[in-house]
Amino acid sequence: MCGIVGYIGNKKAKPILINGLLRLEYRGYDSAGIATIESNGIKNVKNKGRVAELENNSEINELEGTIGIGHTRWATHGKPSEINSHPHMDNKKTTAVVHNGIIENYIELREFLSKNGYEFLSETDTEVIPNLIHYYYEKTSKSGKLDFLKAIKETVNQLKGSFAIEVLNNDFKNEMFVLRKDSPMVIGKGIEENYISSDIPAILSFTKDFYLLNDFEFAVLGRDYIEFYDSNLEKFNKEIKNITWDMSSAEKGNYADFMLKEIFEQPKSIRETIGSRVVKNARIQIDELDISKEYLQNVDRIYIVACGTAMYAGMTAKKILEKYCRIQTEVDIASEFRYRNPLITDRTLCIYISQSGETADTIAALNLAKEHNAKTIAISNVIGSSIVREADYSLYTHAGPEIAVASTKAYTSQIVLLAILGIYFAEVLGVSYNELEELKEEILEVPTKIEEVLKKADQIKQFAKKIANEKDVFFIGRGIDYTVALEGALKLKEISYIHSEAYAAGELKHGPIALIENGITVIGVMTDNLLSSKTISNLQEVITRGAKTFIVTNQNLENVSFNEIINIPQISSYISPILSVVPLQLLAYYISKEKGLDVDKPRNLAKSVTVE
Ligand code: M6R
């Protein structure tokens, strides 16, 4: 989705803004632009296409200013074009704005402004913002920045929807204005320079000291100060947060792509997520939670709610919560949950999972639980993200920044954290099973076992070459393996554009087997001792019909003939997806490479889906 950067300091803003925009490319976009304050006023340069095209835009060489804003646009209202790109300016060219989010009532605001003599050049919802700011600013005595802040405040009072906005104005050549509502925005503090971004990694090379803006908080950035104003325009102080992610975690290093790097980082990201939460022969420690036995005994059900890969991670936790905590657990897609009037009471516990913490549907689903006074827990990878701020409790996966659009290390970190949470609840409830003690030990062994699986990369690469030109690929599994099949199919379609579907293996005969024909590839996942023989039978049925088979397993399959078998280490079936997904991640990656596609930035997709 769209990305925002901003800079104010003593250096030329242009290269810093371009650097930030390049680091935001992974979010997905189709046009880019920057505006700086020059000696003769604001200068705005933008175009359709990549940031590289913006860098080559001849007009950009004229930008000398040391204060500026930048944007990558993912088209929502109006096609990708220069005119629709941000920054947008008001009719009088006094104010420049970049905006992330959606203004739902922009049509009526356009009508209002049109009646007041304003004209619109673009098809965007955003263009109403600089014009409204101009309209309201003209009504003040224009005697200082408080008047300009009042104009921004009046403007945002009229806006319905979500927005993070950055504003420049010709009257304030040494200041930059920002505000957010339901769309991420962070402010980076430097020495005699300050930064803005929608995403921490974009400015991580410049600073590690961040302020996290809350909804309807305004910030005014000067070169050596940052002022915060609440929604009544009263000044207040904000706590600074130090981000521990290191810069190398947001760079490719020696890897060809972020996705490959992130797949190989999984032993580390799992270790970091486990941290001190799991220690042999001791109870699980989750310092962030304060949940009593009485509360858990009274919980009527648990909902785990998320989108995409995060939802598939959520599916893995149902078994542990139902078996050991004896609490009915349902896993929901956030965009469905929010509209289906779910049975939420004040005894319901809702767990929300989101790598970015900014997914619009997940946030809305969380707010729904709050309306019903249910307790909420957020699991996110991004410090200070929106779901973290909204939930009663927040747990972080410490996977480090995930840049590739296709989620890999965040997914495995989410699974490990959910398993830890399940054991924690069981311990709070006072249940004790040897199996849970063993599971703790297994969790501690996961990083080393992933290292073993990663050694299979070459074998997987060779198989990927054989199937890179397929049109359809099917994934099957049972129980926990079915959840991995879903994730494997999502990964493959996201980055290779091959049509891929996952089925619970037992469902094949109820319809999907009609699609099996000579030469088609079926990928089977088998890690569950109790269910594997059943999946083998299903695989034999597809082999009989001419399918090629790629198997990920920790079972002994000596008597069955498959085309390719990736053996993975033994592991408890509660957490087996952490290992069994790795070959599927690598397969998707190598197929995408074989097809010459942009692995990290697949078409039509965005890293952070901040609109519904
Ligand atoms: O940031 P989130 O975890 O909330 O994102 C949810 C999905 O959009 C995300 O997992 C998506 O499915 C990924 N592209 C999967 O690789």
Residues whose N, C-alpha, C, O or C-beta is under 5 A from the ligand:
A	BS01	M6R	C307 G308 T309 A310 I353 S354 Q355 S356 G357 T359 V405 A406 S407 A606 K607 V609
